[in-house]
Amino acid sequence: MYEAGPATTAPLTPAPAPPPPKKTGGQGAMRLLAIGVLAFAFAVFTGRLDLAGVVSAARGLVAPTPAARTTTTTTTNTTDTAAVAAIKDVIERANQAQGQALAKSDDTLMRDTATDSYYQELVQTNRDLANGGVTSIALINVAWGDVIVSGTTAQATTFETWRSTYNDGSTDQRTDRNEYTLVRQSGAWKISADVQPDSRVIEPGTGTSPSVTQPGTPAALLSRSSNWSGYAATGGAFTSVTGSWIVPTVTSTSVGADATWVGIGGLSGRDLIQAGTQAMVSADGTVEYSAWTEMLPQTSHTVPLAVRAGDAVTATLTQKSGNSWVITINNDTTKENYSVTVQYSSSNSSAEWVQEAPSAGRGVVPLDQFGTLRFTAGNAVQNGKAQTLAELGARAITMINGSGQAIAQPSVLGHDGSSFTVTRTDAPSTSPGGRRGRP
């Protein structure tokens, strides 16, 4: 299902590849991930929602032509065949309803197959897709993994290939693993959650720097992502991260979005706690700026802190004790701030400073023209010691399009070891041939 809601550096253990869908009509399979597909999936994260939303592991499949019928393969881990059939039916109807709801601008079409809370997420997802220039979505193929029923709850895994069509005529096709949670309400199964655990993947780069005109020397292309650019650190336990930046002035003639944030976790697991700011340019040229927080697998939330282009912002995440975290976002220009204490179970396995092209389900919102963003005062507490990015050995991540062209390039770290820039290049978010995402 199109899920509104998010890639890392040092090579990590590759994520397991999903079982390939059965070949149909001589068509091969070519798995392409997102908002990209990678020969080696090195980390998993999932992050950015609200105004734009999230962006699988493994090689993918060349899907059937648009006219081809959706095909399915199944691996079932349950003896309740009637319940399995009902669960598959509700997921298939939900996917169809989401595509129809977007095409007809009628959110109510998605209500029958979702719980109330998940329905609200779907409504936001479709709004994000529309705001990001997506005009239609179509499910091309679904391969079924395990379906496990336990009383009135169930878990189902699918590998879904969707095609998105954008208002500029380009298309995007990607395959993602979806992990559905369903509950039985009033005698009927309904979807209560859909998580895409492989939606953020980083692969090692070629080790060469693309040609980019920007302040500072471009960092070596150590890691590449379809929607992240910046730095990430791994090793040890991270209990705090902070970073400052100036909210970029976005060109209103380019439909798209960008999100700037700091976070902890997400590289070697499915957890990720993050906070930052975002800009989204609608089709009418309106630019909306916001501050937000997110704790995967939950969706992101816009917070009551006004931000505008040119504002200086500092975001900090700090673990106090156990699962207690304090999230703080300061608008250093207006002297206003937002702070909240939350409960969250984190792997504490990584820290990130990222400029992102947000995604909405399988449709990555095009990266807007944000110019050059400068991160400063970047540091994290690792194993109880506060350290700069340089001391942490943080590695650079370059955002690329489907042709492998750099579209957002980080610089080398500054002399202070805690600052760097990310510059939007002239390369299009949509690669030649009308495809978005990783090669």
Kinemage of the C-alpha trace (Angstrom):
@kinemage 1
@onewidth
@group {chain A} dominant
@subgroup {mainchain}
@vectorlist {calphas} color= white
{ca met a 1} P 0.000 0.000 0.000
{ca tyr a 2} L 1.093 3.535 -0.607
{ca glu a 3} L 2.216 4.523 2.860
{ca ala a 4} L 3.004 8.118 3.657
{ca gly a 5} L 5.612 8.097 5.797
{ca pro a 6} P 11.012 7.873 4.363
{ca ala a 7} P 18.638 6.045 3.742
{ca thr a 8} P 23.773 4.510 5.641
{ca thr a 9} L 27.118 5.117 5.832
{ca ala a 10} L 29.802 2.687 6.917
{ca pro a 11} L 29.031 -0.605 5.221
{ca leu a 12} L 26.667 -2.614 7.332
{ca thr a 13} L 25.380 -6.149 6.994
{ca pro a 14} L 23.283 -6.226 3.825
{ca ala a 15} L 19.554 -6.446 4.422
{ca pro a 16} L 18.032 -9.757 3.276
{ca ala a 17} L 16.549 -9.623 -0.188
{ca pro a 18} L 12.831 -10.410 -0.471
{ca pro a 19} L 11.740 -13.477 -2.414
{ca pro a 20} L 11.300 -12.474 -6.063
{ca pro a 21} L 7.762 -12.458 -7.462
{ca lys a 22} L 6.930 -15.247 -9.862
{ca lys a 23} L 7.730 -14.431 -13.474
{ca thr a 24} L 4.617 -13.765 -15.496
{ca gly a 25} L 4.194 -13.780 -19.250
{ca gly a 26} L 7.959 -13.914 -19.814
{ca gln a 27} L 8.445 -10.676 -17.918
{ca gly a 28} L 11.491 -10.655 -15.666
{ca ala a 29} L 11.707 -8.950 -12.385
{ca met a 30} L 13.807 -5.944 -11.585
{ca arg a 31} L 13.474 -4.472 -8.209
{ca leu a 32} L 13.917 -0.731 -8.190
{ca leu a 33} L 13.753 1.201 -5.005
{ca ala a 34} L 12.490 4.491 -4.565
{ca ile a 35} L 11.909 8.153 -3.657
{ca gly a 36} P 15.656 2.940 -5.345
{ca val a 37} L 17.181 -0.323 -5.574
{ca leu a 38} L 20.609 -1.370 -4.643
{ca ala a 39} L 23.002 -4.183 -5.321
{ca phe a 40} L 23.805 -4.154 -1.632
{ca ala a 41} L 21.366 -2.868 0.936
{ca phe a 42} L 23.428 -1.474 3.752
{ca ala a 43} L 21.050 0.076 6.148
{ca val a 44} L 17.431 0.529 6.811
{ca phe a 45} L 15.639 3.595 7.868
{ca thr a 46} L 12.314 5.075 7.430
{ca gly a 47} L 11.570 8.598 8.008
{ca arg a 48} L 9.555 11.781 7.007
{ca leu a 49} L 5.904 12.039 6.746
{ca asp a 50} L 3.323 14.650 7.561
{ca leu a 51} L 3.666 16.954 4.550
{ca ala a 52} L 5.521 14.464 2.586
{ca gly a 53} L 5.942 11.086 3.976
{ca val a 54} L 8.823 8.160 3.719
{ca val a 55} L 11.590 5.713 0.534
{ca ser a 56} P 13.648 -1.283 -0.343
{ca ala a 57} L 16.212 -3.578 -0.274
{ca ala a 58} L 17.486 -5.941 -2.982
{ca arg a 59} L 17.404 -6.014 -6.737
{ca gly a 60} L 14.138 -5.794 -8.369
{ca leu a 61} L 11.982 -6.818 -11.084
{ca val a 62} L 10.938 -5.470 -14.395
{ca ala a 63} L 7.220 -5.377 -13.778
{ca pro a 64} L 4.563 -6.239 -16.369
{ca thr a 65} L 3.345 -3.554 -18.698
{ca pro a 66} L 0.578 -1.293 -17.397
{ca ala a 67} L -2.019 -3.392 -19.179
{ca ala a 68} L -0.823 -6.588 -17.586
{ca arg a 69} L -2.944 -8.112 -14.866
{ca thr a 70} L -1.669 -7.925 -11.294
{ca thr a 71} L -0.127 -11.249 -10.300
{ca thr a 72} L 0.478 -12.803 -6.910
{ca thr a 73} L 2.615 -15.471 -5.309
{ca thr a 74} L 2.086 -16.698 -1.780
{ca thr a 75} L 3.961 -18.165 1.148
{ca thr a 76} L 1.563 -18.802 4.017
{ca asn a 77} L 2.509 -19.467 7.617
{ca thr a 78} L -0.838 -20.381 9.124
{ca thr a 79} L -3.441 -23.121 8.991
{ca asp a 80} L -6.443 -20.786 9.016
{ca thr a 81} L -6.994 -20.668 5.259
{ca ala a 82} L -10.312 -18.821 5.515
{ca ala a 83} L -8.763 -16.044 7.576
{ca val a 84} L -5.785 -15.841 5.221
{ca ala a 85} L -8.104 -15.434 2.244
{ca ala a 86} L -10.029 -12.697 4.036
{ca ile a 87} L -6.831 -10.871 4.978
{ca lys a 88} L -5.529 -10.965 1.416
{ca asp a 89} L -8.852 -9.710 0.167
{ca val a 90} L -8.908 -6.687 2.469
{ca ile a 91} L -5.318 -5.742 1.588
{ca glu a 92} L -6.037 -6.036 -2.142
{ca arg a 93} L -9.214 -3.981 -1.810
{ca ala a 94} L -7.358 -1.395 0.272
{ca asn a 95} L -4.689 -0.995 -2.390
{ca gln a 96} L -7.289 -0.577 -5.114
{ca ala a 97} L -9.206 1.910 -2.986
{ca gln a 98} L -6.135 4.044 -2.394
{ca gly a 99} L -5.443 4.378 -6.095
{ca gln a 100} L -9.081 5.224 -6.799
{ca ala a 101} L -9.206 7.705 -3.926
{ca leu a 102} L -6.240 9.611 -5.333
{ca ala a 103} L -7.624 9.584 -8.879
{ca lys a 104} L -11.087 10.743 -7.800
{ca ser a 105} L -10.012 12.981 -4.899
{ca asp a 106} L -12.387 11.005 -2.692
{ca asp a 107} L -10.736 9.889 0.553
{ca thr a 108} L -13.851 8.081 1.771
{ca leu a 109} L -13.148 5.233 -0.656
{ca met a 110} L -10.381 4.098 1.717
{ca arg a 111} L -12.481 4.025 4.880
{ca asp a 112} L -13.981 0.501 4.716
{ca thr a 113} L -10.652 -1.372 4.868
{ca ala a 114} L -8.841 0.699 7.510
{ca thr a 115} L -9.146 1.437 11.195
{ca asp a 116} L -9.978 5.038 12.038
{ca ser a 117} L -6.371 5.958 12.887
{ca tyr a 118} L -4.915 4.269 9.823
{ca tyr a 119} L -7.552 5.878 7.619
{ca gln a 120} L -6.311 9.281 8.752
{ca glu a 121} L -2.767 8.267 7.787
{ca leu a 122} L -3.970 7.232 4.330
{ca val a 123} L -5.758 10.539 3.878
{ca gln a 124} L -2.545 12.396 4.695
{ca thr a 125} L -0.563 10.115 2.398
{ca asn a 126} L -2.735 10.855 -0.603
{ca arg a 127} L -2.606 14.565 0.133
{ca asp a 128} L 1.175 14.393 0.266
{ca leu a 129} L 1.247 12.532 -3.037
{ca ala a 130} L -0.996 15.093 -4.706
{ca asn a 131} L 1.011 18.001 -3.289
{ca gly a 132} L 4.167 16.337 -4.574
{ca gly a 133} L 2.877 16.242 -8.134
{ca val a 134} L 1.678 12.633 -8.224
{ca thr a 135} L -1.441 12.328 -10.404
{ca ser a 136} L -2.023 8.574 -10.219
{ca ile a 137} L -0.714 5.391 -8.609
{ca ala a 138} L -1.197 1.830 -9.831
{ca leu a 139} L -0.361 -1.490 -8.200
{ca ile a 140} L 1.478 -3.552 -10.811
{ca asn a 141} L 2.416 -6.665 -8.861
{ca val a 142} L 2.078 -8.132 -5.379
{ca ala a 143} L 3.985 -11.131 -4.029
{ca trp a 144} L 2.749 -12.561 -0.724
{ca gly a 145} L 5.010 -13.500 2.127
{ca asp a 146} L 3.901 -14.886 5.489
{ca val a 147} L 0.357 -14.361 6.715
{ca ile a 148} L 0.076 -15.067 10.442
{ca val a 149} L -3.254 -15.028 12.272
{ca ser a 150} L -3.454 -14.832 16.053
{ca gly a 151} L -7.017 -14.538 17.289
{ca thr a 152} L -8.374 -11.126 16.341
{ca thr a 153} L -5.041 -9.781 15.088
{ca ala a 154} L -2.927 -10.699 12.092
{ca gln a 155} L 0.371 -9.890 10.408
{ca ala a 156} L 0.868 -10.063 6.648
{ca thr a 157} L 3.942 -9.442 4.508
{ca thr a 158} L 3.763 -8.398 0.866
{ca phe a 159} L 6.248 -7.280 -1.778
{ca glu a 160} L 4.385 -4.698 -3.823
{ca thr a 161} L 5.375 -3.018 -7.066
{ca trp a 162} L 3.684 0.320 -7.690
{ca arg a 163} L 3.877 2.762 -10.579
{ca ser a 164} L 3.467 6.492 -9.910
{ca thr a 165} L 2.669 9.024 -12.613
{ca tyr a 166} L 3.651 12.660 -12.069
{ca asn a 167} L 2.148 15.839 -13.456
{ca asp a 168} L 5.211 16.372 -15.659
{ca gly a 169} L 4.513 13.095 -17.450
{ca ser a 170} L 7.326 11.156 -15.790
{ca thr a 171} L 6.779 7.860 -14.016
{ca asp a 172} L 8.358 6.039 -11.117
{ca gln a 173} L 8.184 2.310 -10.433
{ca arg a 174} L 9.421 0.649 -7.267
{ca thr a 175} L 8.980 -2.467 -5.177
{ca asp a 176} L 8.796 -2.433 -1.392
{ca arg a 177} L 8.314 -4.916 1.383
{ca asn a 178} L 5.167 -4.062 3.352
{ca glu a 179} L 4.432 -5.434 6.811
{ca tyr a 180} L 0.729 -5.069 7.542
{ca thr a 181} L -0.957 -5.293 10.915
{ca leu a 182} L -4.663 -6.077 10.862
{ca val a 183} L -7.339 -6.286 13.540
{ca arg a 184} L -10.766 -7.830 13.459
{ca gln a 185} L -13.497 -5.268 14.140
{ca ser a 186} L -17.214 -6.076 14.105
{ca gly a 187} L -16.525 -9.317 12.266
{ca ala a 188} L -14.360 -7.770 9.530
{ca trp a 189} L -10.596 -7.488 9.102
{ca lys a 190} L -9.216 -3.958 8.898
{ca ile a 191} L -5.685 -2.654 8.388
{ca ser a 192} L -4.319 -0.810 11.411
{ca ala a 193} L -0.747 -0.251 10.220
{ca asp a 194} L 1.537 -0.721 7.235
{ca val a 195} L 5.301 -0.425 7.704
{ca gln a 196} L 7.929 -0.524 4.957
{ca pro a 197} L 11.019 -1.611 6.924
{ca asp a 198} L 13.365 -1.544 3.927
{ca ser a 199} L 12.318 1.879 2.713
{ca arg a 200} L 15.693 3.498 3.333
{ca val a 201} L 18.808 1.889 2.004
{ca ile a 202} L 22.322 3.168 1.474
{ca glu a 203} L 24.824 1.521 -0.793
{ca pro a 204} L 28.592 2.099 -0.942
{ca gly a 205} L 29.607 4.682 -3.468
{ca thr a 206} L 32.321 4.466 -6.081
{ca gly a 207} L 34.761 6.464 -3.983
{ca thr a 208} L 34.922 9.325 -6.478
{ca ser a 209} L 33.455 12.790 -6.141
{ca pro a 210} L 30.958 14.070 -8.725
{ca ser a 211} L 31.631 17.424 -10.328
{ca val a 212} L 29.678 19.942 -8.275
{ca thr a 213} L 29.937 23.707 -7.916
{ca gln a 214} L 29.362 24.556 -4.252
{ca pro a 215} L 30.949 26.102 -1.206
{ca gly a 216} L 33.532 23.753 0.200
{ca thr a 217} L 35.164 20.725 -1.361
{ca pro a 218} L 32.717 17.935 -2.275
{ca ala a 219} L 33.086 14.892 -0.068
{ca ala a 220} L 34.162 11.618 -1.643
{ca leu a 221} L 31.221 9.549 -2.804
{ca leu a 222} L 31.486 7.014 0.014
{ca ser a 223} L 27.779 6.194 0.250
{ca arg a 224} L 24.835 6.895 -1.996
{ca ser a 225} L 21.130 7.206 -1.299
{ca ser a 226} L 18.047 7.997 -3.352
{ca asn a 227} L 16.756 10.461 -0.767
{ca trp a 228} L 19.389 11.270 1.883
{ca ser a 229} L 22.369 13.593 1.759
{ca gly a 230} L 24.539 14.511 4.718
{ca tyr a 231} L 26.525 12.541 7.308
{ca ala a 232} L 25.908 9.504 9.521
{ca ala a 233} L 27.953 7.917 12.299
{ca thr a 234} L 27.843 4.339 13.575
{ca gly a 235} L 29.562 2.270 16.259
{ca gly a 236} L 28.863 2.361 19.976
{ca ala a 237} L 25.732 3.639 21.684
{ca phe a 238} L 24.376 7.085 20.777
{ca thr a 239} L 22.298 8.816 23.442
{ca ser a 240} L 22.173 12.380 22.115
{ca val a 241} L 22.499 14.217 18.809
{ca thr a 242} L 22.323 17.895 17.914
{ca gly a 243} L 22.714 20.063 14.843
{ca ser a 244} L 21.980 23.597 13.650
{ca trp a 245} L 21.075 24.947 10.207
{ca ile a 246} L 19.503 27.888 8.398
{ca val a 247} L 16.117 26.985 6.896
{ca pro a 248} L 16.831 27.233 3.152
{ca thr a 249} L 14.967 29.589 0.829
{ca val a 250} L 13.302 27.317 -1.704
{ca thr a 251} L 12.664 28.264 -5.321
{ca ser a 252} L 8.886 28.350 -5.651
{ca thr a 253} L 8.930 27.482 -9.362
{ca ser a 254} L 9.965 23.886 -8.688
{ca val a 255} L 7.339 21.547 -7.252
{ca gly a 256} L 8.901 19.387 -4.569
{ca ala a 257} L 10.096 19.298 -0.988
{ca asp a 258} L 13.105 19.022 1.274
{ca ala a 259} L 13.467 18.019 4.926
{ca thr a 260} L 16.395 18.821 7.226
{ca trp a 261} L 16.850 16.822 10.405
{ca val a 262} L 18.973 15.078 13.006
{ca gly a 263} L 18.201 11.576 14.234
{ca ile a 264} L 19.302 8.502 16.169
{ca gly a 265} L 18.927 4.894 15.034
{ca gly a 266} L 17.672 3.561 11.742
{ca leu a 267} L 20.842 2.219 10.158
{ca ser a 268} L 20.839 -1.313 11.491
{ca gly a 269} L 17.240 -1.643 12.646
{ca arg a 270} L 13.745 -0.346 12.113
{ca asp a 271} L 13.882 2.317 14.780
{ca leu a 272} L 14.541 5.993 14.068
{ca ile a 273} L 13.785 9.014 16.236
{ca gln a 274} L 14.246 12.346 14.477
{ca ala a 275} L 13.354 16.035 14.496
{ca gly a 276} L 13.739 18.810 11.964
{ca thr a 277} L 12.192 21.248 9.514
{ca gln a 278} L 10.645 20.887 6.086
{ca ala a 279} L 9.721 22.951 3.052
{ca met a 280} L 7.135 21.867 0.517
{ca val a 281} L 6.363 23.600 -2.765
{ca ser a 282} L 2.846 22.949 -4.065
{ca ala a 283} L 1.829 22.981 -7.708
{ca asp a 284} L 0.502 26.538 -7.349
{ca gly a 285} L 3.912 27.767 -6.209
{ca thr a 286} L 2.989 28.035 -2.545
{ca val a 287} L 5.878 27.219 -0.204
{ca glu a 288} L 4.999 25.873 3.241
{ca tyr a 289} L 7.596 25.595 6.000
{ca ser a 290} L 7.113 23.501 9.130
{ca ala a 291} L 8.888 21.868 12.065
{ca trp a 292} L 8.242 18.213 12.847
{ca thr a 293} L 9.198 15.157 14.895
{ca glu a 294} L 8.960 11.471 14.103
{ca met a 295} L 9.455 8.176 15.892
{ca leu a 296} L 9.254 5.177 13.593
{ca pro a 297} L 7.131 3.253 12.940
{ca gln a 298} L 4.723 6.036 13.888
{ca thr a 299} L 4.050 8.782 11.375
{ca ser a 300} L 5.600 12.211 11.722
{ca his a 301} L 3.858 15.113 13.413
{ca thr a 302} L 4.045 18.797 12.680
{ca val a 303} L 4.841 20.633 15.911
{ca pro a 304} L 3.600 24.081 17.028
{ca leu a 305} L 6.759 25.989 16.169
{ca ala a 306} L 6.718 28.527 13.358
{ca val a 307} L 9.700 28.468 11.000
{ca arg a 308} L 10.419 30.503 7.904
{ca ala a 309} L 13.108 30.644 5.268
{ca gly a 310} L 16.238 32.183 6.755
{ca asp a 311} L 15.478 31.180 10.345
{ca ala a 312} L 18.312 29.604 12.326
{ca val a 313} L 17.170 26.306 13.858
{ca thr a 314} L 18.780 23.900 16.332
{ca ala a 315} L 17.387 20.409 16.934
{ca thr a 316} L 18.474 18.121 19.775
{ca leu a 317} L 17.471 14.606 20.812
{ca thr a 318} L 18.612 13.392 24.230
{ca gln a 319} L 17.945 10.124 26.015
{ca lys a 320} L 17.434 10.803 29.725
{ca ser a 321} L 16.932 7.347 31.199
{ca gly a 322} L 15.531 4.087 29.943
{ca asn a 323} L 13.177 4.865 27.062
{ca ser a 324} L 12.662 8.505 28.047
{ca trp a 325} L 13.777 11.037 25.407
{ca val a 326} L 13.645 14.819 25.292
{ca ile a 327} L 13.150 16.332 21.824
{ca thr a 328} L 13.887 20.037 21.485
{ca ile a 329} L 13.671 22.288 18.429
{ca asn a 330} L 14.808 25.887 18.916
{ca asn a 331} L 14.107 28.698 16.492
{ca asp a 332} L 17.241 30.678 17.307
{ca thr a 333} L 16.003 33.601 15.217
{ca thr a 334} L 12.633 34.139 16.910
{ca lys a 335} L 13.811 32.752 20.278
{ca glu a 336} L 10.804 30.414 20.316
{ca asn a 337} L 11.162 26.714 20.976
{ca tyr a 338} L 9.348 23.399 21.147
{ca ser a 339} L 10.244 20.700 23.662
{ca val a 340} L 8.601 17.409 24.532
{ca thr a 341} L 9.456 14.300 26.548
{ca val a 342} L 8.529 11.037 24.849
{ca gln a 343} L 8.879 7.324 25.459
{ca tyr a 344} L 10.730 5.496 22.690
{ca ser a 345} L 12.713 2.266 22.448
{ca ser a 346} L 15.826 2.963 20.384
{ca ser a 347} L 18.696 0.787 19.243
{ca asn a 348} L 21.005 3.793 19.847
{ca ser a 349} L 23.013 2.411 16.943
{ca ser a 350} L 23.676 5.499 14.817
{ca ala a 351} L 23.404 9.266 14.553
{ca glu a 352} L 22.472 11.246 11.448
{ca trp a 353} L 22.567 14.820 10.101
{ca val a 354} L 20.515 14.747 6.910
{ca gln a 355} L 19.002 16.799 4.111
{ca glu a 356} L 16.255 14.615 2.652
{ca ala a 357} L 13.949 14.368 -0.329
{ca pro a 358} L 10.798 13.285 1.527
{ca ser a 359} L 8.726 10.499 0.126
{ca ala a 360} L 5.070 9.614 0.245
{ca gly a 361} L 4.661 5.888 0.090
{ca arg a 362} L 6.278 4.675 -3.118
{ca gly a 363} L 6.213 8.115 -4.703
{ca val a 364} L 9.253 10.137 -3.793
{ca val a 365} L 8.391 13.817 -3.782
{ca pro a 366} L 10.831 15.561 -6.163
{ca leu a 367} L 13.691 17.291 -4.381
{ca asp a 368} L 13.121 21.031 -4.544
{ca gln a 369} L 15.719 23.639 -5.439
{ca phe a 370} L 16.960 24.516 -1.949
{ca gly a 371} L 20.348 25.889 -2.998
{ca thr a 372} L 23.010 25.291 -0.355
{ca leu a 373} L 22.225 24.225 3.203
{ca arg a 374} L 24.825 24.589 5.959
{ca phe a 375} L 24.900 22.348 9.020
{ca thr a 376} L 26.839 23.674 12.032
{ca ala a 377} L 27.481 22.574 15.622
{ca gly a 378} L 26.927 18.949 14.719
{ca asn a 379} L 27.799 16.549 17.503
{ca ala a 380} L 26.558 13.446 19.272
{ca val a 381} L 27.115 11.651 22.551
{ca gln a 382} L 28.628 8.249 21.841
{ca asn a 383} L 29.315 5.874 24.726
{ca gly a 384} L 28.855 8.756 27.154
{ca lys a 385} L 31.266 11.167 25.423
{ca ala a 386} L 30.242 14.218 23.368
{ca gln a 387} L 32.080 14.227 20.034
{ca thr a 388} L 32.077 16.118 16.745
{ca leu a 389} L 31.281 14.435 13.436
{ca ala a 390} L 34.984 14.212 12.687
{ca glu a 391} L 35.728 12.553 16.024
{ca leu a 392} L 32.861 10.144 15.445
{ca gly a 393} L 34.224 9.176 12.038
{ca ala a 394} L 30.909 10.147 10.399
{ca arg a 395} L 30.702 9.318 6.698
{ca ala a 396} L 29.266 11.375 3.872
{ca ile a 397} L 26.114 10.379 1.989
{ca thr a 398} L 25.365 11.703 -1.505
{ca met a 399} L 21.813 11.792 -2.850
{ca ile a 400} L 21.532 10.473 -6.398
{ca asn a 401} L 18.809 10.123 -9.012
{ca gly a 402} L 17.953 6.981 -10.965
{ca ser a 403} L 20.818 7.573 -13.386
{ca gly a 404} L 23.354 7.755 -10.576
{ca gln a 405} L 23.766 11.518 -10.898
{ca ala a 406} L 24.381 13.442 -7.685
{ca ile a 407} L 21.428 15.713 -6.926
{ca ala a 408} L 22.460 16.747 -3.384
{ca gln a 409} L 26.147 16.688 -2.533
{ca pro a 410} L 27.691 17.107 0.927
{ca ser a 411} L 31.006 18.894 1.359
{ca val a 412} L 33.931 17.658 3.395
{ca leu a 413} L 33.736 18.529 7.077
{ca gly a 414} L 34.900 21.981 8.141
{ca his a 415} L 38.016 22.592 10.212
{ca asp a 416} L 35.888 22.465 13.363
{ca gly a 417} L 34.879 18.878 12.542
{ca ser a 418} L 31.214 19.671 13.116
{ca ser a 419} L 30.068 21.661 10.076
{ca phe a 420} L 29.425 20.918 6.402
{ca thr a 421} L 27.230 22.021 3.527
{ca val a 422} L 24.777 20.167 1.305
{ca thr a 423} L 24.256 21.653 -2.152
{ca arg a 424} L 21.490 20.946 -4.637
{ca thr a 425} L 23.083 20.244 -8.010
{ca asp a 426} L 21.546 20.955 -11.406
{ca ala a 427} L 20.806 17.256 -11.991
{ca pro a 428} L 17.065 16.491 -12.116
{ca ser a 429} L 15.297 14.465 -9.457
{ca thr a 430} L 13.741 12.586 -12.345
{ca ser a 431} L 16.429 10.792 -14.267
{ca pro a 432} L 16.379 10.600 -18.079
{ca gly a 433} L 13.690 8.156 -19.105
{ca gly a 434} L 11.277 9.412 -16.478
{ca arg a 435} L 12.354 7.231 -13.565
{ca arg a 436} L 13.002 8.355 -10.010
{ca gly a 437} L 14.971 6.515 -7.368
{ca arg a 438} L 18.169 4.493 -7.066
{ca pro a 439} L 19.652 2.641 -10.045
